[in-house]
Amino acid sequence: MTSSLNSYLLFPMLISLTLMLMCLSLMEKINKMREENSPFECGYDPKSEARLPFSLHFFNLAVLFIIFDLETAFLLASMKIHMLKMPMLWMIITLSFVLILILGLMYEWTSNMLDWAN
């Protein structure tokens, strides 16, 4: 009877030992990954945060640059395509396009989105 009891206890003990060893090996990998991904400053703890927050003013300025850059590309492309065929229609479309962009720029200027002091 004791031999059958020992065999019944041996199997769960082996399973639990195997699971503990697997968890231990996973924990070592997680700790190594945490150390590899942390900022390193000559062996010392970093004095400041590694990732500094960026200013939203730069983001707004970048979006404005992209919008006006695309405007220039669209105007030059439309001039090549439409000006030769229908110059009056091209003039109306171009002026309305530029007017919408100027109104948007005036709105951003009056709402102080371009002001660096804020």
N, CA, C and O atoms as a GROMACS GRO file, in nm:
protein
  472
    1MET      N    1   0.082  -0.119   0.000
    1MET     CA    2   0.000   0.000   0.000
    1MET      C    3   0.086   0.126   0.000
    1MET      O    4   0.052   0.224  -0.065
    2THR      N    5   0.194   0.122   0.070
    2THR     CA    6   0.279   0.240   0.074
    2THR      C    7   0.346   0.266  -0.060
    2THR      O    8   0.372   0.381  -0.095
    3SER      N    9   0.376   0.161  -0.134
    3SER     CA   10   0.438   0.182  -0.265
    3SER      C   11   0.340   0.247  -0.363
    3SER      O   12   0.381   0.332  -0.443
    4SER      N   13   0.214   0.210  -0.359
    4SER     CA   14   0.116   0.274  -0.446
    4SER      C   15   0.090   0.417  -0.403
    4SER      O   16   0.067   0.504  -0.487
    5LEU      N   17   0.093   0.443  -0.272
    5LEU     CA   18   0.076   0.580  -0.222
    5LEU      C   19   0.194   0.666  -0.262
    5LEU      O   20   0.178   0.782  -0.299
    6ASN      N   21   0.314   0.609  -0.256
    6ASN     CA   22   0.434   0.683  -0.298
    6ASN      C   23   0.429   0.715  -0.447
    6ASN      O   24   0.471   0.823  -0.488
    7SER      N   25   0.380   0.622  -0.527
    7SER     CA   26   0.371   0.649  -0.670
    7SER      C   27   0.266   0.756  -0.701
    7SER      O   28   0.282   0.834  -0.795
    8TYR      N   29   0.160   0.759  -0.623
    8TYR     CA   30   0.058   0.863  -0.642
    8TYR      C   31   0.109   1.001  -0.596
    8TYR      O   32   0.069   1.103  -0.652
    9LEU      N   33   0.194   1.003  -0.498
    9LEU     CA   34   0.250   1.130  -0.452
    9LEU      C   35   0.366   1.178  -0.539
    9LEU      O   36   0.390   1.297  -0.553
   10LEU      N   37   0.436   1.084  -0.597
   10LEU     CA   38   0.552   1.118  -0.678
   10LEU      C   39   0.511   1.196  -0.804
   10LEU      O   40   0.576   1.293  -0.841
   11PHE      N   41   0.405   1.154  -0.868
   11PHE     CA   42   0.361   1.219  -0.992
   11PHE      C   43   0.320   1.365  -0.969
   11PHE      O   44   0.368   1.451  -1.043
   12PRO      N   45   0.234   1.398  -0.870
   12PRO     CA   46   0.203   1.541  -0.848
   12PRO      C   47   0.323   1.622  -0.803
   12PRO      O   48   0.333   1.741  -0.835
   13MET      N   49   0.413   1.561  -0.729
   13MET     CA   50   0.533   1.634  -0.686
   13MET      C   51   0.621   1.668  -0.806
   13MET      O   52   0.678   1.777  -0.813
   14LEU      N   53   0.634   1.574  -0.899
   14LEU     CA   54   0.713   1.601  -1.019
   14LEU      C   55   0.650   1.711  -1.105
   14LEU      O   56   0.719   1.796  -1.160
   15ILE      N   57   0.519   1.707  -1.116
   15ILE     CA   58   0.449   1.810  -1.194
   15ILE      C   59   0.467   1.947  -1.129
   15ILE      O   60   0.496   2.045  -1.197
   16SER      N   61   0.450   1.955  -0.998
   16SER     CA   62   0.465   2.084  -0.930
   16SER      C   63   0.608   2.133  -0.935
   16SER      O   64   0.632   2.253  -0.950
   17LEU      N   65   0.706   2.043  -0.924
   17LEU     CA   66   0.846   2.082  -0.935
   17LEU      C   67   0.876   2.134  -1.076
   17LEU      O   68   0.948   2.232  -1.091
   18THR      N   69   0.822   2.068  -1.177
   18THR     CA   70   0.842   2.112  -1.315
   18THR      C   71   0.780   2.250  -1.338
   18THR      O   72   0.842   2.335  -1.402
   19LEU      N   73   0.660   2.272  -1.286
   19LEU     CA   74   0.596   2.402  -1.300
   19LEU      C   75   0.674   2.512  -1.228
   19LEU      O   76   0.686   2.623  -1.279
   20MET      N   77   0.726   2.481  -1.110
   20MET     CA   78   0.805   2.581  -1.037
   20MET      C   79   0.932   2.616  -1.113
   20MET      O   80   0.969   2.734  -1.119
   21LEU      N   81   0.998   2.517  -1.171
   21LEU     CA   82   1.120   2.545  -1.247
   21LEU      C   83   1.089   2.626  -1.374
   21LEU      O   84   1.166   2.714  -1.412
   22MET      N   85   0.977   2.597  -1.437
   22MET     CA   86   0.938   2.675  -1.555
   22MET      C   87   0.909   2.819  -1.517
   22MET      O   88   0.950   2.912  -1.587
   23CYS      N   89   0.838   2.840  -1.406
   23CYS     CA   90   0.810   2.977  -1.361
   23CYS      C   91   0.938   3.050  -1.326
   23CYS      O   92   0.952   3.169  -1.356
   24LEU      N   93   1.030   2.982  -1.262
   24LEU     CA   94   1.157   3.043  -1.226
   24LEU      C   95   1.236   3.085  -1.350
   24LEU      O   96   1.293   3.194  -1.354
   25SER      N   97   1.238   2.999  -1.451
   25SER     CA   98   1.310   3.035  -1.573
   25SER      C   99   1.242   3.152  -1.645
   25SER      O  100   1.311   3.236  -1.703
   26LEU      N  101   1.109   3.157  -1.643
   26LEU     CA  102   1.038   3.270  -1.704
   26LEU      C  103   1.064   3.400  -1.629
   26LEU      O  104   1.079   3.506  -1.690
   27MET      N  105   1.071   3.392  -1.498
   27MET     CA  106   1.098   3.512  -1.418
   27MET      C  107   1.237   3.567  -1.448
   27MET      O  108   1.256   3.688  -1.453
   28GLU      N  109   1.334   3.479  -1.468
   28GLU     CA  110   1.468   3.526  -1.502
   28GLU      C  111   1.467   3.599  -1.636
   28GLU      O  112   1.533   3.702  -1.651
   29LYS      N  113   1.393   3.545  -1.734
   29LYS     CA  114   1.386   3.611  -1.865
   29LYS      C  115   1.318   3.746  -1.855
   29LYS      O  116   1.359   3.841  -1.921
   30ILE      N  117   1.213   3.755  -1.774
   30ILE     CA  118   1.142   3.883  -1.759
   30ILE      C  119   1.233   3.985  -1.693
   30ILE      O  120   1.236   4.100  -1.736
   31ASN      N  121   1.307   3.946  -1.590
   31ASN     CA  122   1.398   4.039  -1.524
   31ASN      C  123   1.510   4.082  -1.618
   31ASN      O  124   1.550   4.199  -1.617
   32LYS      N  125   1.561   3.990  -1.700
   32LYS     CA  126   1.665   4.027  -1.796
   32LYS      C  127   1.611   4.125  -1.900
   32LYS      O  128   1.679   4.220  -1.937
   33MET      N  129   1.488   4.101  -1.946
   33MET     CA  130   1.428   4.192  -2.044
   33MET      C  131   1.406   4.329  -1.983
   33MET      O  132   1.425   4.430  -2.051
   34ARG      N  133   1.367   4.336  -1.856
   34ARG     CA  134   1.346   4.464  -1.790
   34ARG      C  135   1.478   4.540  -1.781
   34ARG      O  136   1.482   4.662  -1.801
   35GLU      N  137   1.586   4.470  -1.751
   35GLU     CA  138   1.716   4.534  -1.743
   35GLU      C  139   1.766   4.579  -1.880
   35GLU      O  140   1.827   4.685  -1.893
   36GLU      N  141   1.739   4.500  -1.982
   36GLU     CA  142   1.783   4.537  -2.117
   36GLU      C  143   1.707   4.657  -2.170
   36GLU      O  144   1.764   4.736  -2.246
   37ASN      N  145   1.582   4.672  -2.134
   37ASN     CA  146   1.500   4.782  -2.186
   37ASN      C  147   1.510   4.909  -2.103
   37ASN      O  148   1.456   5.012  -2.143
   38SER      N  149   1.575   4.904  -1.990
   38SER     CA  150   1.585   5.024  -1.906
   38SER      C  151   1.699   5.112  -1.958
   38SER      O  152   1.796   5.061  -2.014
   39PRO      N  153   1.688   5.245  -1.940
   39PRO     CA  154   1.795   5.334  -1.985
   39PRO      C  155   1.920   5.313  -1.901
   39PRO      O  156   1.912   5.288  -1.781
   40PHE      N  157   2.035   5.322  -1.964
   40PHE     CA  158   2.161   5.295  -1.898
   40PHE      C  159   2.248   5.419  -1.907
   40PHE      O  160   2.269   5.473  -2.016
   41GLU      N  161   2.296   5.464  -1.794
   41GLU     CA  162   2.377   5.585  -1.791
   41GLU      C  163   2.506   5.556  -1.716
   41GLU      O  164   2.520   5.594  -1.599
   42CYS      N  165   2.599   5.490  -1.780
   42CYS     CA  166   2.730   5.458  -1.725
   42CYS      C  167   2.723   5.381  -1.594
   42CYS      O  168   2.806   5.403  -1.506
   43GLY      N  169   2.628   5.296  -1.580
   43GLY     CA  170   2.618   5.215  -1.460
   43GLY      C  171   2.544   5.280  -1.346
   43GLY      O  172   2.519   5.214  -1.244
   44TYR      N  173   2.508   5.405  -1.359
   44TYR     CA  174   2.435   5.476  -1.253
   44TYR      C  175   2.288   5.484  -1.290
   44TYR      O  176   2.250   5.464  -1.406
   45ASP      N  177   2.207   5.513  -1.192
   45ASP     CA  178   2.066   5.539  -1.220
   45ASP      C  179   2.055   5.670  -1.297
   45ASP      O  180   2.129   5.764  -1.267
   46PRO      N  181   1.966   5.679  -1.393
   46PRO     CA  182   1.955   5.803  -1.470
   46PRO      C  183   1.911   5.919  -1.383
   46PRO      O  184   1.831   5.903  -1.290
   47LYS      N  185   1.964   6.037  -1.414
   47LYS     CA  186   1.932   6.156  -1.335
   47LYS      C  187   1.798   6.215  -1.373
   47LYS      O  188   1.733   6.280  -1.290
   48SER      N  189   1.757   6.195  -1.495
   48SER     CA  190   1.629   6.249  -1.540
   48SER      C  191   1.554   6.142  -1.618
   48SER      O  192   1.607   6.034  -1.645
   49GLU      N  193   1.433   6.175  -1.653
   49GLU     CA  194   1.349   6.082  -1.728
   49GLU      C  195   1.408   6.062  -1.868
   49GLU      O  196   1.454   6.158  -1.930
   50ALA      N  197   1.408   5.940  -1.916
   50ALA     CA  198   1.468   5.910  -2.046
   50ALA      C  199   1.386   5.967  -2.161
   50ALA      O  200   1.442   6.011  -2.262
   51ARG      N  201   1.255   5.967  -2.147
   51ARG     CA  202   1.168   6.018  -2.253
   51ARG      C  203   1.105   6.148  -2.208
   51ARG      O  204   1.022   6.151  -2.116
   52LEU      N  205   1.145   6.254  -2.272
   52LEU     CA  206   1.091   6.385  -2.238
   52LEU      C  207   0.964   6.411  -2.318
   52LEU      O  208   0.956   6.374  -2.435
   53PRO      N  209   0.864   6.472  -2.257
   53PRO     CA  210   0.742   6.502  -2.332
   53PRO      C  211   0.769   6.612  -2.435
   53PRO      O  212   0.847   6.704  -2.410
   54PHE      N  213   0.704   6.602  -2.549
   54PHE     CA  214   0.725   6.703  -2.652
   54PHE      C  215   0.615   6.809  -2.641
   54PHE      O  216   0.507   6.783  -2.589
   55SER      N  217   0.646   6.925  -2.690
   55SER     CA  218   0.554   7.037  -2.684
   55SER      C  219   0.447   7.024  -2.792
   55SER      O  220   0.477   6.986  -2.906
   56LEU      N  221   0.324   7.056  -2.757
   56LEU     CA  222   0.216   7.052  -2.856
   56LEU      C  223   0.229   7.165  -2.957
   56LEU      O  224   0.172   7.156  -3.066
   57HIS      N  225   0.303   7.270  -2.923
   57HIS     CA  226   0.324   7.378  -3.020
   57HIS      C  227   0.400   7.326  -3.142
   57HIS      O  228   0.370   7.362  -3.255
   58PHE      N  229   0.499   7.240  -3.118
   58PHE     CA  230   0.572   7.182  -3.231
   58PHE      C  231   0.480   7.094  -3.316
   58PHE      O  232   0.490   7.094  -3.438
   59PHE      N  233   0.391   7.021  -3.250
   59PHE     CA  234   0.298   6.936  -3.323
   59PHE      C  235   0.205   7.021  -3.409
   59PHE      O  236   0.182   6.990  -3.526
   60ASN      N  237   0.150   7.129  -3.352
   60ASN     CA  238   0.062   7.218  -3.429
   60ASN      C  239   0.136   7.280  -3.547
   60ASN      O  240   0.081   7.290  -3.657
   61LEU      N  241   0.258   7.321  -3.523
   61LEU     CA  242   0.337   7.381  -3.631
   61LEU      C  243   0.366   7.279  -3.741
   61LEU      O  244   0.364   7.313  -3.859
   62ALA      N  245   0.393   7.156  -3.703
   62ALA     CA  246   0.419   7.052  -3.803
   62ALA      C  247   0.293   7.023  -3.886
   62ALA      O  248   0.302   7.004  -4.007
   63VAL      N  249   0.178   7.020  -3.820
   63VAL     CA  250   0.053   6.997  -3.894
   63VAL      C  251   0.027   7.112  -3.990
   63VAL      O  252  -0.014   7.089  -4.104
   64LEU      N  253   0.049   7.235  -3.946
   64LEU     CA  254   0.031   7.350  -4.035
   64LEU      C  255   0.127   7.344  -4.153
   64LEU      O  256   0.089   7.374  -4.267
   65PHE      N  257   0.250   7.307  -4.127
   65PHE     CA  258   0.347   7.296  -4.236
   65PHE      C  259   0.301   7.194  -4.339
   65PHE      O  260   0.309   7.218  -4.459
   66ILE      N  261   0.254   7.079  -4.292
   66ILE     CA  262   0.208   6.975  -4.384
   66ILE      C  263   0.089   7.024  -4.466
   66ILE      O  264   0.082   7.000  -4.586
   67ILE      N  265  -0.004   7.092  -4.400
   67ILE     CA  266  -0.123   7.142  -4.472
   67ILE      C  267  -0.083   7.241  -4.580
   67ILE      O  268  -0.128   7.230  -4.694
   68PHE      N  269   0.002   7.338  -4.547
   68PHE     CA  270   0.039   7.438  -4.646
   68PHE      C  271   0.134   7.382  -4.752
   68PHE      O  272   0.135   7.429  -4.865
   69ASP      N  273   0.211   7.282  -4.716
   69ASP     CA  274   0.296   7.217  -4.815
   69ASP      C  275   0.211   7.140  -4.916
   69ASP      O  276   0.238   7.143  -5.036
   70LEU      N  277   0.110   7.070  -4.866
   70LEU     CA  278   0.019   7.000  -4.957
   70LEU      C  279  -0.061   7.097  -5.043
   70LEU      O  280  -0.091   7.069  -5.159
   71GLU      N  281  -0.094   7.212  -4.984
   71GLU     CA  282  -0.165   7.314  -5.062
   71GLU      C  283  -0.082   7.357  -5.182
   71GLU      O  284  -0.133   7.367  -5.293
   72THR      N  285   0.045   7.381  -5.160
   72THR     CA  286   0.133   7.421  -5.269
   72THR      C  287   0.142   7.312  -5.375
   72THR      O  288   0.140   7.340  -5.495
   73ALA      N  289   0.154   7.188  -5.330
   73ALA     CA  290   0.162   7.078  -5.427
   73ALA      C  291   0.033   7.066  -5.508
   73ALA      O  292   0.038   7.046  -5.629
   74PHE      N  293  -0.082   7.079  -5.441
   74PHE     CA  294  -0.210   7.070  -5.513
   74PHE      C  295  -0.227   7.186  -5.610
   74PHE      O  296  -0.275   7.167  -5.722
   75LEU      N  297  -0.188   7.306  -5.569
   75LEU     CA  298  -0.203   7.421  -5.657
   75LEU      C  299  -0.115   7.409  -5.781
   75LEU      O  300  -0.158   7.440  -5.892
   76LEU      N  301   0.008   7.364  -5.762
   76LEU     CA  302   0.096   7.350  -5.878
   76LEU      C  303   0.047   7.240  -5.972
   76LEU      O  304   0.054   7.254  -6.094
   77ALA      N  305  -0.001   7.131  -5.913
   77ALA     CA  306  -0.052   7.022  -5.998
   77ALA      C  307  -0.180   7.064  -6.071
   77ALA      O  308  -0.197   7.033  -6.189
   78SER      N  309  -0.269   7.134  -6.001
   78SER     CA  310  -0.394   7.175  -6.066
   78SER      C  311  -0.368   7.282  -6.172
   78SER      O  312  -0.439   7.289  -6.271
   79MET      N  313  -0.267   7.364  -6.150
   79MET     CA  314  -0.234   7.465  -6.250
   79MET      C  315  -0.190   7.398  -6.380
   79MET      O  316  -0.228   7.440  -6.488
   80LYS      N  317  -0.112   7.296  -6.368
   80LYS     CA  318  -0.064   7.226  -6.487
   80LYS      C  319  -0.178   7.156  -6.561
   80LYS      O  320  -0.180   7.151  -6.684
   81ILE      N  321  -0.273   7.102  -6.484
   81ILE     CA  322  -0.381   7.024  -6.546
   81ILE      C  323  -0.493   7.113  -6.598
   81ILE      O  324  -0.533   7.101  -6.714
   82HIS      N  325  -0.545   7.203  -6.514
   82HIS     CA  326  -0.670   7.274  -6.547
   82HIS      C  327  -0.650   7.411  -6.612
   82HIS      O  328  -0.741   7.457  -6.681
   83MET      N  329  -0.539   7.475  -6.593
   83MET     CA  330  -0.525   7.611  -6.643
   83MET      C  331  -0.527   7.616  -6.796
   83MET      O  332  -0.577   7.712  -6.854
   84LEU      N  333  -0.475   7.514  -6.858
   84LEU     CA  334  -0.471   7.515  -7.004
   84LEU      C  335  -0.609   7.493  -7.065
   84LEU      O  336  -0.640   7.548  -7.171
   85LYS      N  337  -0.693   7.413  -6.998
   85LYS     CA  338  -0.824   7.380  -7.054
   85LYS      C  339  -0.929   7.484  -7.019
   85LYS      O  340  -0.998   7.536  -7.107
   86MET      N  341  -0.943   7.516  -6.888
   86MET     CA  342  -1.046   7.610  -6.842
   86MET      C  343  -0.984   7.706  -6.740
   86MET      O  344  -0.991   7.681  -6.620
   87PRO      N  345  -0.924   7.814  -6.786
   87PRO     CA  346  -0.854   7.903  -6.693
   87PRO      C  347  -0.946   7.973  -6.594
   87PRO      O  348  -0.906   7.997  -6.480
   88MET      N  349  -1.067   8.007  -6.632
   88MET     CA  350  -1.158   8.076  -6.540
   88MET      C  351  -1.202   7.983  -6.427
   88MET      O  352  -1.206   8.024  -6.311
   89LEU      N  353  -1.235   7.859  -6.460
   89LEU     CA  354  -1.274   7.761  -6.358
   89LEU      C  355  -1.156   7.733  -6.265
   89LEU      O  356  -1.174   7.719  -6.144
   90TRP      N  357  -1.036   7.724  -6.322
   90TRP     CA  358  -0.917   7.702  -6.239
   90TRP      C  359  -0.897   7.818  -6.142
   90TRP      O  360  -0.861   7.796  -6.026
   91MET      N  361  -0.919   7.939  -6.187
   91MET     CA  362  -0.902   8.057  -6.101
   91MET      C  363  -1.002   8.055  -5.986
   91MET      O  364  -0.965   8.084  -5.873
   92ILE      N  365  -1.128   8.020  -6.013
   92ILE     CA  366  -1.231   8.016  -5.908
   92ILE      C  367  -1.198   7.907  -5.805
   92ILE      O  368  -1.207   7.931  -5.685
   93ILE      N  369  -1.162   7.789  -5.853
   93ILE     CA  370  -1.129   7.680  -5.760
   93ILE      C  371  -1.006   7.714  -5.677
   93ILE      O  372  -1.004   7.688  -5.556
   94THR      N  373  -0.905   7.770  -5.739
   94THR     CA  374  -0.782   7.804  -5.667
   94THR      C  375  -0.807   7.913  -5.564
   94THR      O  376  -0.759   7.902  -5.451
   95LEU      N  377  -0.882   8.016  -5.600
   95LEU     CA  378  -0.910   8.123  -5.504
   95LEU      C  379  -0.994   8.073  -5.387
   95LEU      O  380  -0.971   8.114  -5.273
   96SER      N  381  -1.090   7.986  -5.413
   96SER     CA  382  -1.170   7.933  -5.302
   96SER      C  383  -1.084   7.844  -5.212
   96SER      O  384  -1.101   7.845  -5.090
   97PHE      N  385  -0.994   7.768  -5.270
   97PHE     CA  386  -0.905   7.682  -5.193
   97PHE      C  387  -0.812   7.766  -5.104
   97PHE      O  388  -0.795   7.736  -4.986
   98VAL      N  389  -0.754   7.870  -5.161
   98VAL     CA  390  -0.665   7.957  -5.085
   98VAL      C  391  -0.744   8.034  -4.979
   98VAL      O  392  -0.693   8.055  -4.869
   99LEU      N  393  -0.866   8.076  -5.010
   99LEU     CA  394  -0.948   8.147  -4.912
   99LEU      C  395  -0.980   8.060  -4.791
   99LEU      O  396  -0.974   8.107  -4.677
  100ILE      N  397  -1.012   7.934  -4.814
  100ILE     CA  398  -1.038   7.842  -4.702
  100ILE      C  399  -0.914   7.825  -4.615
  100ILE      O  400  -0.923   7.823  -4.493
  101LEU      N  401  -0.798   7.814  -4.679
  101LEU     CA  402  -0.675   7.800  -4.601
  101LEU      C  403  -0.640   7.928  -4.526
  101LEU      O  404  -0.591   7.921  -4.413
  102ILE      N  405  -0.664   8.043  -4.585
  102ILE     CA  406  -0.638   8.169  -4.515
  102ILE      C  407  -0.732   8.186  -4.397
  102ILE      O  408  -0.690   8.233  -4.291
  103LEU      N  409  -0.858   8.148  -4.414
  103LEU     CA  410  -0.952   8.155  -4.301
  103LEU      C  411  -0.909   8.062  -4.187
  103LEU      O  412  -0.921   8.097  -4.070
  104GLY      N  413  -0.860   7.944  -4.222
  104GLY     CA  414  -0.810   7.852  -4.120
  104GLY      C  415  -0.688   7.908  -4.049
  104GLY      O  416  -0.675   7.894  -3.927
  105LEU      N  417  -0.598   7.972  -4.124
  105LEU     CA  418  -0.480   8.033  -4.064
  105LEU      C  419  -0.518   8.149  -3.974
  105LEU      O  420  -0.460   8.166  -3.866
  106MET      N  421  -0.616   8.230  -4.016
  106MET     CA  422  -0.663   8.340  -3.931
  106MET      C  423  -0.726   8.288  -3.802
  106MET      O  424  -0.705   8.346  -3.695
  107TYR      N  425  -0.801   8.179  -3.810
  107TYR     CA  426  -0.860   8.120  -3.690
  107TYR      C  427  -0.752   8.072  -3.594
  107TYR      O  428  -0.762   8.094  -3.474
  108GLU      N  429  -0.649   8.007  -3.647
  108GLU     CA  430  -0.540   7.960  -3.560
  108GLU      C  431  -0.463   8.077  -3.502
  108GLU      O  432  -0.417   8.070  -3.388
  109TRP      N  433  -0.448   8.182  -3.577
  109TRP     CA  434  -0.376   8.299  -3.528
  109TRP      C  435  -0.455   8.367  -3.416
  109TRP      O  436  -0.398   8.406  -3.314
  110THR      N  437  -0.587   8.383  -3.435
  110THR     CA  438  -0.668   8.450  -3.333
  110THR      C  439  -0.690   8.364  -3.209
  110THR      O  440  -0.711   8.418  -3.100
  111SER      N  441  -0.685   8.233  -3.222
  111SER     CA  442  -0.701   8.147  -3.104
  111SER      C  443  -0.567   8.118  -3.037
  111SER      O  444  -0.559   8.031  -2.951
  112ASN      N  445  -0.462   8.190  -3.076
  112ASN     CA  446  -0.328   8.183  -3.017
  112ASN      C  447  -0.267   8.043  -3.025
  112ASN      O  448  -0.192   8.004  -2.935
  113MET      N  449  -0.297   7.970  -3.128
  113MET     CA  450  -0.234   7.839  -3.145
  113MET      C  451  -0.090   7.852  -3.195
  113MET      O  452  -0.010   7.760  -3.178
  114LEU      N  453  -0.058   7.965  -3.255
  114LEU     CA  454   0.076   7.986  -3.307
  114LEU      C  455   0.161   8.070  -3.212
  114LEU      O  456   0.276   8.102  -3.245
  115ASP      N  457   0.108   8.105  -3.098
  115ASP     CA  458   0.180   8.188  -3.001
  115ASP      C  459   0.269   8.100  -2.915
  115ASP      O  460   0.221   8.005  -2.852
  116TRP      N  461   0.399   8.129  -2.912
  116TRP     CA  462   0.494   8.047  -2.837
  116TRP      C  463   0.496   8.082  -2.689
  116TRP      O  464   0.553   8.006  -2.610
  117ALA      N  465   0.437   8.192  -2.650
  117ALA     CA  466   0.442   8.234  -2.509
  117ALA      C  467   0.353   8.147  -2.422
  117ALA      O  468   0.380   8.134  -2.302
  118ASN      N  469   0.249   8.087  -2.476
  118ASN     CA  470   0.158   8.004  -2.395
  118ASN      C  471   0.220   7.872  -2.362
  118ASN      O  472   0.158   7.790  -2.294
   0.00000   0.00000   0.00000
